[in-house]
């Protein structure tokens, strides 16, 4: 039986609490201050693993990012099965509502090489990259996570901030691309159409998440969103500015574009795959489009912070969730891209309709044109965010 979709996606929670503009302003502030002297090294901040004598684990995640039993919401079937099979007692907490907010919760401890009380945290690519850059995350032992080595999607290998997959392991992934409401406009296929087509003027929104909007524009200009220069970024930004100045783009949003698209108040937008799955389940005229120039791929990543004392237990859980059958159970609930090879075949047994959904199990052609936004250093993050904010008027 198909699990009903939740009223708010995980990606929506990323921007829904504070609003994207406020979050990005916070991001700029955090990127520019509060991290001096915070850098740690593996040799200078050594973590002791007590997993051999303590069969427990503290796991912090986003709300609605774990499967629950429809009849008893206190039960989490896949997690409960891990506890039963491993003997590791898991304290599961939904205390990550915003990347920057969570960074603020833990930055003082991690900057001082102190424990946070958490063994696994789940953060989005760009925040994962920041924490890795600061030396705040423990390396994992590949021998302890063989299922990751065997089953991680090829499109998620060799990410610039963790090319060997030794520090951050995708929990779930998603796409940023284009979307349109076929009830109010004809099909849209390219970023250039979105930004210039006369019949769409004033009926378009774009995301205030810099990496998603600018990643799509970089790709549309023939640049590599995973490896670009400042000149190429400025080139794409100028293209965006023209669309803003002409009135083509009505506004920049977090996931609050979704109800406007559903009602037909906007005709087309830059949007997230998880939102569009939910909208299209209610209205089949709403479509997600992966332009030929490419889509942006993001992940939320499991990581073990410094001074976490149960790394081996964390590795056991990570390895468990990279079993295709387990990954399929999780994907049937959360409805984001499953990062595990083989899970689609297992999903056929649970929900054939969901197994055929390319926004949960993208085909090779779609994955081949997906990019993870280039990891930025502190200076780049501040510069690019600042330029983007100026154009979008935040």
C-alpha positions as CSV (number, residue, x, y, z in Angstrom):
1,X,0.0,0.0,0.0
2,X,1.4,3.3,-1.0
3,X,2.4,5.6,1.9
4,X,0.6,9.0,1.6
5,X,2.8,12.0,0.9
6,X,3.4,14.3,3.8
7,X,2.1,17.9,3.6
8,X,5.6,19.4,3.9
9,X,8.7,18.1,2.3
10,X,12.1,17.8,3.9
11,X,13.5,20.3,1.4
12,X,10.6,22.6,2.2
13,X,11.6,22.5,5.9
14,X,15.1,23.7,4.8
15,X,13.6,27.0,3.8
16,X,10.2,27.1,5.4
17,X,11.1,28.0,8.9
18,X,13.0,31.2,8.5
19,X,12.5,32.0,4.9
20,X,15.3,31.7,2.3
21,X,16.4,35.3,2.3
22,X,16.8,35.3,6.1
23,X,18.6,32.0,5.9
24,X,21.0,33.1,3.2
25,X,21.7,36.3,5.1
26,X,22.5,34.1,8.1
27,X,24.7,31.9,5.8
28,X,26.7,34.9,4.7
29,X,27.2,36.1,8.3
30,X,28.3,32.6,9.4
31,X,30.6,32.3,6.5
32,X,32.2,35.6,7.3
33,X,32.6,35.3,11.0
34,X,32.7,33.0,14.0
35,X,35.0,30.5,12.3
36,X,38.4,32.1,12.9
37,X,40.5,29.8,15.1
38,X,37.8,27.1,14.8
39,X,39.8,24.9,12.4
40,X,40.6,21.4,13.7
41,X,42.8,18.7,12.4
42,X,42.5,14.9,12.7
43,X,45.8,14.8,14.7
44,X,44.8,17.7,16.9
45,X,41.3,16.6,17.8
46,X,41.3,12.9,18.4
47,X,38.0,11.1,19.1
48,X,37.8,7.9,21.2
49,X,35.4,5.2,20.0
50,X,33.5,3.4,22.8
51,X,31.4,1.3,20.5
52,X,33.0,-1.9,21.7
53,X,31.6,-1.5,25.2
54,X,28.7,0.9,24.6
55,X,26.0,-0.4,22.2
56,X,24.3,2.9,21.7
57,X,24.0,5.7,19.2
58,X,22.6,9.3,19.1
59,X,21.2,10.1,15.6
60,X,20.1,13.7,14.8
61,X,18.0,14.1,11.6
62,X,15.4,16.4,10.0
63,X,11.7,16.0,10.7
64,X,9.7,13.6,8.5
65,X,12.9,12.0,7.2
66,X,12.5,8.5,8.6
67,X,9.8,6.0,7.9
68,X,7.0,5.6,10.5
69,X,4.3,3.1,11.0
70,X,1.0,4.4,9.7
71,X,-0.9,2.8,12.6
72,X,1.6,3.8,15.3
73,X,3.7,6.9,14.7
74,X,6.0,6.1,17.6
75,X,7.3,3.2,15.6
76,X,10.0,3.6,12.9
77,X,10.0,0.2,11.1
78,X,13.4,0.4,9.4
79,X,15.2,1.9,12.5
80,X,13.4,-0.5,14.9
81,X,14.6,-3.4,12.7
82,X,18.2,-2.1,12.9
83,X,18.0,-2.0,16.7
84,X,16.6,-5.5,16.9
85,X,19.3,-6.9,14.6
86,X,22.3,-5.0,15.8
87,X,21.6,-4.6,19.5
88,X,22.6,-1.0,19.2
89,X,20.1,1.3,21.0
90,X,19.4,4.4,19.0
91,X,18.3,7.7,20.4
92,X,16.7,9.3,17.3
93,X,16.0,13.0,17.5
94,X,14.4,15.3,14.9
95,X,16.3,18.4,15.9
96,X,17.6,19.6,12.6
97,X,15.2,22.2,11.1
98,X,17.7,24.4,9.3
99,X,21.3,24.0,8.3
100,X,22.4,27.3,9.7
101,X,20.4,27.0,12.8
102,X,22.0,23.7,13.5
103,X,25.4,25.0,12.7
104,X,24.8,27.6,15.4
105,X,23.8,24.9,17.9
106,X,27.0,23.0,17.6
107,X,29.7,25.4,16.3
108,X,31.1,26.3,19.8
109,X,31.6,22.7,20.8
110,X,33.1,21.6,17.5
111,X,35.3,24.7,17.2
112,X,36.7,23.8,20.7
113,X,37.1,20.1,19.9
114,X,34.2,19.2,22.3
115,X,31.5,16.6,21.9
116,X,28.0,17.6,20.8
117,X,26.2,14.5,22.2
118,X,25.5,13.3,18.7
119,X,27.0,10.4,16.8
120,X,25.3,11.0,13.4
121,X,24.2,14.3,12.0
122,X,22.5,14.8,8.6
123,X,23.3,18.1,6.7
124,X,23.0,19.4,3.2
125,X,26.0,19.3,0.8
126,X,27.1,22.9,1.2
127,X,26.9,22.8,5.0
128,X,28.6,19.4,5.0
129,X,31.4,20.9,2.9
130,X,31.8,23.8,5.4
131,X,32.1,21.4,8.3
132,X,34.5,19.2,6.5
133,X,36.6,22.3,5.5
134,X,36.7,23.2,9.2
135,X,38.0,19.7,10.2
136,X,34.9,19.0,12.4
137,X,34.0,15.6,11.0
138,X,35.5,12.2,11.6
139,X,36.7,10.0,8.7
140,X,34.8,6.7,8.2
141,X,36.4,3.3,7.8
142,X,35.5,2.0,4.3
143,X,35.9,-1.6,5.5
144,X,33.0,-1.0,7.9
145,X,30.6,0.3,5.2
146,X,31.0,-2.1,2.3
147,X,27.4,-1.6,1.3
148,X,28.1,2.0,0.6
149,X,31.1,1.1,-1.6
150,X,29.0,-1.4,-3.5
151,X,25.7,0.5,-3.7
152,X,26.2,4.2,-3.8
153,X,24.8,5.7,-7.0
154,X,27.6,6.6,-9.4
155,X,26.3,10.1,-9.7
156,X,27.1,10.7,-6.0
157,X,30.7,9.5,-6.3
158,X,33.7,11.9,-6.5
159,X,31.9,14.9,-5.0
160,X,34.3,17.8,-4.7
161,X,34.0,18.1,-0.9
162,X,34.5,14.4,-0.2
163,X,35.8,12.7,-3.3
164,X,36.5,9.4,-1.6
165,X,33.2,9.2,0.4
166,X,35.2,8.9,3.6
167,X,33.4,11.7,5.5
168,X,29.8,12.2,4.3
169,X,27.4,9.5,3.1
170,X,24.2,10.6,1.3
171,X,21.0,9.9,3.3
172,X,18.6,11.1,0.6
173,X,19.0,13.2,-2.5
174,X,16.9,15.5,-4.7
175,X,17.0,17.6,-7.9
176,X,16.6,21.2,-8.6
177,X,15.2,21.8,-12.1
178,X,12.3,23.4,-13.9
179,X,8.6,22.9,-13.3
180,X,5.4,24.2,-15.0
181,X,1.7,24.0,-14.7
182,X,0.3,22.7,-18.0
183,X,-3.1,24.0,-17.1
184,X,-1.9,27.6,-17.6
185,X,1.0,27.3,-20.0
186,X,2.5,25.1,-22.7
187,X,5.5,22.9,-22.1
188,X,8.8,24.5,-21.0
189,X,12.0,22.7,-21.8
190,X,15.0,25.1,-21.2
191,X,16.3,27.6,-18.7
192,X,16.4,30.2,-21.5
193,X,12.6,29.7,-22.2
194,X,11.9,30.3,-18.5
195,X,13.9,33.5,-18.5
196,X,12.9,35.0,-21.8
197,X,9.6,33.6,-23.2
198,X,7.2,36.5,-23.6
199,X,4.1,34.5,-22.5
200,X,5.7,33.7,-19.2
201,X,6.7,37.3,-18.3
202,X,5.8,38.0,-14.7
203,X,4.6,34.4,-14.2
204,X,7.9,32.9,-13.2
205,X,9.7,32.4,-9.9
206,X,13.2,31.2,-9.1
207,X,14.7,29.8,-5.9
208,X,16.4,32.0,-3.4
209,X,18.8,29.1,-2.8
210,X,21.9,30.4,-4.6
211,X,23.4,27.0,-5.4
212,X,20.2,25.7,-7.1
213,X,19.3,28.7,-9.2
214,X,22.8,29.7,-10.2
215,X,23.8,26.0,-10.8
216,X,21.0,25.8,-13.4
217,X,22.1,29.0,-15.0
218,X,25.7,28.0,-15.1
219,X,24.8,24.8,-16.8
220,X,22.5,26.6,-19.3
221,X,25.5,28.8,-20.4
222,X,27.5,25.7,-21.0
223,X,29.6,25.9,-17.8
224,X,30.2,23.2,-15.3
225,X,28.3,23.9,-12.0
226,X,30.7,21.5,-10.3
227,X,33.8,23.4,-11.5
228,X,33.5,27.0,-12.6
229,X,35.4,30.3,-12.5
230,X,34.3,33.6,-11.0
231,X,34.0,35.0,-14.6
232,X,31.6,32.1,-15.5
233,X,29.6,32.8,-12.3
234,X,29.3,36.5,-13.2
235,X,28.3,35.5,-16.7
236,X,25.4,33.4,-15.4
237,X,24.5,36.1,-12.8
238,X,24.2,38.7,-15.6
239,X,21.8,36.5,-17.4
240,X,19.7,36.2,-14.2
241,X,19.9,40.0,-13.7
242,X,18.4,40.6,-17.2
243,X,15.5,38.4,-16.3
244,X,14.9,40.3,-13.1
245,X,15.2,43.7,-14.6
246,X,12.9,42.9,-17.4
247,X,10.2,41.7,-15.0
248,X,10.3,38.1,-16.4
249,X,10.9,36.8,-12.8
250,X,8.1,37.7,-10.4
251,X,10.0,36.8,-7.2
252,X,12.5,34.5,-5.6
253,X,11.1,32.0,-3.1
254,X,11.8,29.1,-0.8
255,X,9.4,26.2,-1.3
256,X,6.5,28.7,-1.0
257,X,6.4,28.6,-4.8
258,X,4.5,25.3,-4.6
259,X,1.0,26.5,-3.8
260,X,1.3,29.3,-6.4
261,X,2.2,26.8,-9.0
262,X,-0.6,24.5,-7.9
263,X,-3.2,27.3,-8.2
264,X,-1.8,28.6,-11.5
265,X,-0.8,31.9,-10.0
266,X,2.6,31.3,-11.5
267,X,3.1,29.3,-14.7
268,X,6.6,28.0,-14.4
269,X,9.5,28.1,-11.9
270,X,12.8,26.7,-10.7
271,X,11.7,24.1,-8.3
272,X,12.6,21.0,-6.2
273,X,11.8,17.4,-7.2
274,X,10.3,16.5,-3.8
275,X,7.8,19.4,-4.0
276,X,6.8,18.5,-7.6
277,X,6.2,14.8,-6.7
278,X,3.6,16.0,-4.2
279,X,2.0,18.6,-6.5
280,X,1.8,16.2,-9.5
281,X,0.1,13.6,-7.3
282,X,-2.7,16.0,-6.9
283,X,-2.6,17.5,-10.4
284,X,-1.0,15.6,-13.3
285,X,-0.6,18.8,-15.4
286,X,2.1,19.9,-13.1
287,X,5.4,18.6,-14.5
288,X,9.0,18.5,-13.4
289,X,11.5,19.2,-16.3
290,X,15.1,18.3,-16.4
291,X,16.6,20.7,-19.0
292,X,19.0,19.2,-21.5
293,X,21.7,21.5,-20.1
294,X,21.4,19.7,-16.8
295,X,19.9,19.7,-13.3
296,X,21.3,20.3,-9.9
297,X,21.7,17.3,-7.5
298,X,21.7,17.9,-3.8
299,X,22.1,15.4,-0.9
300,X,21.6,15.4,2.8
301,X,24.5,13.6,4.3
302,X,25.2,11.4,7.3
303,X,28.3,12.4,9.1
304,X,30.0,11.6,12.4
305,X,31.2,14.8,14.2
306,X,34.4,15.1,16.1
307,X,34.3,13.7,19.6
308,X,31.3,11.5,18.8
309,X,32.1,8.3,20.8
310,X,30.2,5.7,18.8
311,X,31.7,5.9,15.3
312,X,31.7,2.1,14.7
313,X,28.0,1.9,15.7
314,X,27.3,4.8,13.4
315,X,29.1,3.0,10.6
316,X,27.0,-0.1,11.3
317,X,23.8,1.9,10.9
318,X,25.1,3.6,7.7
319,X,26.0,0.3,6.2
320,X,22.5,-1.1,7.2
321,X,20.7,1.7,5.3
322,X,22.7,1.0,2.2
323,X,21.0,-2.4,1.9
324,X,18.7,-2.1,-1.1
325,X,15.6,-3.6,0.7
326,X,16.1,-1.2,3.6
327,X,16.7,1.8,1.4
328,X,13.5,1.0,-0.5
329,X,11.4,1.0,2.7
330,X,12.8,4.4,3.6
331,X,12.3,5.8,0.1
332,X,8.7,4.6,0.1
333,X,8.1,7.0,3.0
334,X,10.3,10.1,2.3
335,X,9.8,10.2,-1.5
336,X,13.2,11.8,-2.3
337,X,15.8,10.3,-4.6
338,X,17.1,7.1,-3.1
339,X,20.9,7.1,-3.3
340,X,21.2,3.3,-3.2
341,X,21.6,1.1,-6.3
342,X,19.3,-1.9,-6.2
343,X,16.6,-0.2,-4.2
344,X,14.4,0.3,-7.3
345,X,14.0,-3.4,-7.8
346,X,13.1,-3.8,-4.1
347,X,10.6,-0.9,-4.4
348,X,8.7,-2.9,-7.1
349,X,7.6,-5.2,-4.3
350,X,6.4,-2.3,-2.2
351,X,5.0,0.2,-4.6
352,X,5.4,-0.3,-8.4
353,X,4.1,3.2,-9.1
354,X,6.7,4.8,-6.9
355,X,9.4,2.5,-8.4
356,X,8.6,3.9,-11.8
357,X,8.8,7.6,-10.6
358,X,11.9,9.2,-12.1
359,X,12.0,11.7,-9.3
360,X,12.7,8.9,-6.8
361,X,14.6,6.6,-9.1
362,X,16.2,8.7,-11.9
363,X,17.3,6.9,-15.0
364,X,20.9,6.9,-16.1
365,X,20.2,9.7,-18.7
366,X,18.9,12.0,-16.0
367,X,21.7,11.2,-13.5
368,X,24.3,11.8,-16.3
369,X,23.2,15.4,-16.6
370,X,23.0,16.1,-12.9
371,X,25.7,18.1,-11.1
372,X,26.5,18.8,-7.5
373,X,27.4,22.5,-7.0
374,X,31.1,23.2,-6.6
375,X,32.3,23.2,-3.0
376,X,33.2,26.8,-2.0
377,X,35.8,28.0,0.3
378,X,34.9,30.7,2.9
379,X,35.9,33.6,0.6
380,X,34.0,32.3,-2.4
381,X,30.9,31.5,-0.3
382,X,30.8,35.1,1.0
383,X,31.5,36.6,-2.5
384,X,29.0,34.5,-4.4
385,X,26.2,34.8,-1.9
386,X,26.7,38.5,-1.7
387,X,26.5,39.0,-5.5
388,X,23.5,36.8,-5.7
389,X,21.6,38.6,-2.9
390,X,22.2,41.9,-4.7
391,X,20.5,40.6,-7.9
392,X,17.6,39.0,-6.2
393,X,17.0,42.0,-4.0
394,X,17.0,40.1,-0.7
